[in-house]
Amino acid sequence: MKLIPYGKQSIDEDDIKAVVQVLQSDWLTTGPKVAEFEEAFARHVGSKYAVAVSSGTAALHASMYALGISPGDEVVVTPMTFAASANCIVFQGGVPVFADVNHDTLLIDPEQVENKITSKTKAIIAVDYTGQPCDYDVLKDIAHRHGFFLVADACHSLGATYKGKNVGTHADLNAFSFHPVKHITTGEGGMITTDSPDLAEKMRTFRNHGITTDHRQREAQGSWFYEMVDLGYNYRLTDFQCSLGMSQLKKLPLWIDRRHEIAYRYDVAFRDIPQIKPLSVSNEVFHAYHLYVIRLNLNGTHMDRDMVFHSLREEGIGVNVHYIPVHLHPFYRNRYGTRLGLCPIAEKAYKHILSLPIHPTMSEQMIDEVIQKVKKVISI
Ligand SMILES: Cc1ncc(COP(=O)(O)O)c(C=O)c1O
């Protein structure tokens, strides 16, 4: 049986043409499409700069590098996220400090963030979990009051707004992912937006081995000379990926509308079912609905979340669980001694959450099927 996946890319003929055109050109990587995509993305979001990299993980790593995170520095991060949001701190030798989430939204709780700040804190990473922007004004105020930076892990929230302004313009650095399940895709890929020319420049060097010029710039100058000024990585995004990204970006507004239509169908269908509770959405945000997460209240039934998960999978619904709280992964337990009880709200929520399929290629029939199977499995 073919599952209805929880997320999926949308690729059309224009996307394919955009990639093929670049494959037939002279530059497969470090060519003109990289700057074109960066400019288009910065314009779309409303930021001054955008730096393209090879994944969302690379975007987060470049952010930590640009902020100078080094061994012993602490960075406050949410546990309710994909591991990469915390791993990027570890890549730089920093220490992730987990601050618990708000019970209703499962977004990082600013009060908990304040409680975790020490003299070693150098940054906060706020994750727009499911596509709902965090309370940026409050988090930015905390970070700037203490003299450090706010990073937005916006890998779920391209297309969202907070207080009427696009995600990508609120934090000092904003990291995006173009993995196929995200809002737009380049296969693998990522971007960081910022208004700081210095931070943008640092990240451009970092994605290119720590070398200040790239191959095309040297060719234009007729020079072979280059210097590596710091330790960097090969985190470059290819030209054909950038071309695909530009083609995808044009369709983003339509896709966000479709995600809203699907979310609304689910909201209405589950509104009066006490066993199902969607996460709260603040009226200060426009949600990007990367994920549609429900919280199951199965008290007094013989079921738990895992049983519902397996039954829905058997029914052909590709439900998923986002996320195992990061501090509970064996790596974090072993290296940092993080334990159950550190973030009780996230830990409790984890046992009850389930992500339903949501992506722009879903037909009305698929949405009906998800609703009907969810109702059937929880026996309503
Ligand atoms: C919140 C979050 N941060 C970071 C990442 C990493 O992005 P990528 O898979 O492009 O490296 C993901 C990807 O799933 C994510 O969901």
The ligand as an SDF file (V2000), in Angstrom:
LIG
                    3D

 16 16  0  0  0  0  0  0  0  0999 V2000
   14.0290   22.6060   12.6260 C   0  0  0  0  0  0  0  0  0  0  0  0
   15.0670   22.0830   11.6780 C   0  0  0  0  0  0  0  0  0  0  0  0
   16.3080   22.5830   11.7480 N   0  0  0  0  0  0  0  0  0  0  0  0
   17.2800   22.1580   10.9200 C   0  0  0  0  0  0  0  0  0  0  0  0
   17.0600   21.1980    9.9670 C   0  0  0  0  0  0  0  0  0  0  0  0
   18.1710   20.7310    9.0930 C   0  0  0  0  0  0  0  0  0  0  0  0
   17.9370   21.0110    7.7560 O   0  0  0  0  0  0  0  0  0  0  0  0
   18.6180   20.1110    6.6080 P   0  0  0  0  0  0  0  0  0  0  0  0
   17.9230   18.8040    6.5790 O   0  0  0  0  0  0  0  0  0  0  0  0
   18.3870   20.9200    5.3480 O   0  0  0  0  0  0  0  0  0  0  0  0
   20.0650   20.0070    6.9420 O   0  0  0  0  0  0  0  0  0  0  0  0
   15.7850   20.6530    9.8630 C   0  0  0  0  0  0  0  0  0  0  0  0
   15.5120   19.6220    8.8370 C   0  0  0  0  0  0  0  0  0  0  0  0
   14.7610   18.7340    8.9400 O   0  0  0  0  0  0  0  0  0  0  0  0
   14.7650   21.1000   10.7370 C   0  0  0  0  0  0  0  0  0  0  0  0
   13.5260   20.5770   10.6850 O   0  0  0  0  0  0  0  0  0  0  0  0
  1  2  1  0
  2  3  1  0
  2 15  2  0
  3  4  2  0
  4  5  1  0
  5  6  1  0
  5 12  2  0
  6  7  1  0
  7  8  1  0
  8  9  2  0
  8 10  1  0
  8 11  1  0
 12 13  1  0
 12 15  1  0
 13 14  2  0
 15 16  1  0
M  END
$$$$
